[in-house]
């Protein structure tokens, strides 16, 4: 198989704040998470891959993440979740992909996306802005069971990373991607059914109730 150049930006994951409810911070204290480091710029060549065709969804994900995939016409009515795993132990990665369970993993994938949505645009700490709702919401969505999510496709390829951030590394690794999709309407209905079950004890303050109401009403904007 001919070696083809591939230019990738490795996704950088920002550690999420603990869900433990902190003491009330001073009024002037704002939530300023440390800036994310610049994405690692890699020059890589594809050495082998699952099939002759490199799927459009995989190309979109590598270029721009989930948002880019969901903008593809084929997934315009779906929420897309992609689980990835990488390394140089091909047998172990194949086993991971073989035993991947949507039933077991999807709740965690949804909960992570919910947490990211709740943390977006907060002016103080998420726990302070939403009160107990923040911690309880993440737990509720993680514990929930969702119906009609399906493993639609998967793909893997082996790449030789020759240069990383201007340094020659010549590192070979496999990247495995598993795509799970669910109809937007279906997930919206399930999420909206979970919101009323989230306990609010101790009761949030008036400002926190306003923040909770606002995020619920606008939740799927940018979700």
N, C-alpha and C positions, 0 to 999 in steps of 0.2 A: 504494500500500500504506500502511495506517495506521501512524503512528509509535507504537511501544510503548515504555514506560519499561523500562529494564533496569539493575539495580544489580549491579555486579561488583566483586570484589576481585581485583586483578591479582596473579598468582602471583609470589612473590619467590623467586628461586633463590639459594641460598647456595653460594658458591664452594667447591669440594671441595679438600681438602688434596692436595698433590702426592704422587704414588705413590713418589717417591724415598725410599729407606730412610735415615732420619736416624741420627745417632749416638745411642747409648743415652742417654735423658734421665735426670736425677737421679731417684732413687726417689720423692721427694716431689712431683715434677712431674706434674700431671694435665692432661688435654686439655680445655681450656675454650674451645671455639669462640666467637667473638664473637656476641652475641645477634642474631638476625635482625631487621632493621628491621620495624616494623609494616607490614602490607599496605597498599598504596595504595588508599584508598577512592574509588571513582569513581561518579558519577551519569551515566548514559549512556542514550541513546535509540537503538533499532534503526532504521536508515534503510532498509536493504534486506537481503535474505537469500536463501539458495539456493532455498528453497521456502517454501510457505505454512506448513508445519508445522516448528516448532522442535523437533528431536529430543530425546527424554527424556535420552539419554546426554549430549548436549551441555549441556543444562541442568544435569545432575548434575555434570559435570566443572567447569563454571564456578562452581558453588556450593560444591563440596567436593573437587575433584581426582579422581584415579583411584580412591581408596577409595570415594567416593560412587558412582561408576559401577559398580564391582564389587559393590556391595550391591544393585543393581537385579536383579530376578528374572531378566531375560533373560540376564544375564551371570554368574549364580551359579556356573557351572562353568567359568568362563574367567578368564584373566589378561588385563587390558585395558591397552593402551599407547596413548597419544595424543600425536601430534606436532603442535605448533602453530607457526604463523608469522603475523606481523602486520606491518602497515605501511600506507602510503597508495598504494603502487604496485600497483594491482590486476592489471595484466597480468603483472607479475613473480610475484606470488603465485599466480595461476592456473597459470602455467608450472611453478612449484615443485610445486604439488599434482598437476599432470598427470604430471610425471616422477618423483614420489616412488616409490621402490622398496622394498618390504618386504624383499626379499633383501639389499639394500645397507644398509638402515637398522636392521633389527631387532636385529642383534647389538649395535650400540651402545646401543640402547634397553634391552636386557637387561643389558648390562654396567653401565650407569648405575644400574639398579635393584639389581643385586647389590652395587655399591659402597655405595649408600645403606644397604643391609641390614647390610653388614659394619661400617659406621661407627656404626650405631645402638648406643647404650648402652656404648660403649667407655669404660674408665676412664682410659686413657692415650692416647697417639697410636696411630692404627690400625696404622701400621707397627711400632710397638714392641709393641703387644698381640699381633699375629699374626705378627710377623717377616716373612720373605720371602713368606709365603703371601698377604699382602694384595695386594702389587703383582702377583704372578704370577697370582692369581685374577682380578683385574680384566682383565689382559691375556688370559688364557685365555678368559674369557667374551666379550671383545670380538672375539677372533679366531675364535670358534666359528661354525658355520653351523647354523641351526635349521630344522627342518622343520615344516610345517603351520600356520605363522602366516599369517593372511590379513588383507588390508585389507577390513574389513567395511563401513565407511561413511566419509563425509566431510561436512563442512558448513562453510559460511562465512556471515558476516554483516558488514554495514557498520554501524558505530556512531558516534554523535556523543557524545564525552565532553565534557559541559558543565562539570562541576565535578570537580576532583581534589584530595583532601586540603584541602578548604575553599577552593580557589582556582579561579576561573573560567578555563577553558582553551579550551573550544570547539574541540576537536581531533577531526577525522574520521580513522578508520582502519578497515581491514579485518582481520578475524581469521579465519584458515583453520585448521580442525581435521581431522586424519586419525586415524581409530580403527583400530588393529590389535589383533586378538584371537588367542588361542591357548588351546586346551583346557588346563585346569589339569594334568590327569594327564599330558598330553603334554610340557608344559614341565618338570614335576617330573622326569620320567624323563630328559629331556635334560640338565638341570642336574646331577642325581645321577650321570650318566655322565661329566660333565666334572670333577667334584671329584677323582676318583682320578688324573687326568692332570696335576694342578697340581704342578709341581716344588717340592721343599722343600730346595733347596740354596742357601746353607748351611742345615744342619738347625736348625730352631727350638729354643728352650730348652724345658725341661719345662713351664714356665708357659704358653708360647706354644702348645705342642701341646695343652694342656688347653683353652685358649681356642679353638683351631681346632676341636677335637672338639666343644666345646659349641655353637659357632655352626653347625656342620654339622648337629648333631642337632636344633637348633631353627630351622633356617634359614627354613622356610616359615611360621613364626609371625610374622606381620607383614610378610611379603615383599610 
